[in-house]
């Protein structure tokens, strides 16, 4: 995966890194990408409303063999 750009996001009260990653990438485990893009907030666990974050846009071409079985398309 490569970063191909950024979008802006303004937090809502109670936002957390893993939920932001789930919303952005459908993967909670990618929260480290958000944290790396926003180092000033790396120590924040729960956000207040109104914090401006950069959300990296990823080029997410995944090969089927690297996906878990439940994420692969059913074979015909």
C-alpha positions as CSV (number, residue, x, y, z in Angstrom):
1,X,0.0,0.0,0.0
2,X,1.2,3.4,-0.9
3,X,-0.1,6.9,0.2
4,X,-1.4,8.6,-2.9
5,X,-2.8,11.7,-1.2
6,X,-4.5,13.0,1.9
7,X,-8.0,14.1,2.9
8,X,-8.9,16.2,5.9
9,X,-11.0,15.0,8.8
10,X,-12.4,17.0,11.8
11,X,-12.9,14.8,14.8
12,X,-16.1,14.3,16.7
13,X,-16.1,13.9,20.5
14,X,-15.1,10.4,21.4
15,X,-13.3,9.4,18.1
16,X,-10.5,6.9,18.6
17,X,-7.8,5.8,16.2
18,X,-9.0,2.3,15.5
19,X,-12.5,3.4,14.7
20,X,-11.1,6.1,12.4
21,X,-9.0,3.5,10.6
22,X,-12.1,1.2,10.3
23,X,-14.1,4.0,8.7
24,X,-11.2,5.1,6.4
25,X,-9.8,1.7,5.4
26,X,-12.3,-1.0,6.6
27,X,-9.4,-2.2,8.7
28,X,-8.8,-1.3,12.4
29,X,-5.3,-2.7,12.2
30,X,-4.3,0.2,9.9
31,X,-4.6,2.8,12.6
32,X,-0.8,3.1,12.7
33,X,-1.0,4.8,9.3
34,X,-3.3,7.5,10.7
35,X,-1.0,7.9,13.8
36,X,2.1,8.2,11.6
37,X,0.4,10.9,9.5
38,X,-0.6,12.9,12.6
39,X,2.4,12.7,14.9
40,X,1.3,15.6,17.1
41,X,-1.7,13.5,18.2
42,X,0.1,10.1,18.6
43,X,-0.5,10.2,22.4
44,X,-4.2,10.9,22.1
45,X,-6.4,8.0,22.9
46,X,-9.8,9.6,22.7
47,X,-10.3,12.8,20.7
48,X,-12.2,15.9,21.6
49,X,-14.4,17.5,18.9
50,X,-12.7,19.8,16.4
51,X,-9.3,18.3,16.0
52,X,-8.1,18.5,12.3
53,X,-6.4,15.3,11.1
54,X,-4.8,14.2,7.8
55,X,-6.2,11.0,6.5
56,X,-3.9,9.3,4.0
57,X,-5.5,8.0,0.9
58,X,-4.1,4.6,0.1
59,X,-3.5,2.8,-3.2
60,X,-5.0,-0.5,-2.0
61,X,-4.5,-3.0,-4.7
62,X,-4.4,-6.3,-2.7
63,X,-3.6,-9.6,-4.2
64,X,-6.2,-12.3,-3.4
65,X,-3.5,-14.6,-2.0
66,X,-2.7,-12.0,0.7
67,X,-6.3,-11.6,1.8
68,X,-7.8,-13.7,4.5
69,X,-10.3,-16.3,3.2
70,X,-13.4,-14.4,4.2
71,X,-12.3,-11.3,2.2
72,X,-11.7,-13.3,-1.0
73,X,-14.3,-13.5,-3.7
74,X,-16.0,-16.8,-4.0
75,X,-14.7,-18.9,-6.8
76,X,-17.2,-19.7,-9.5
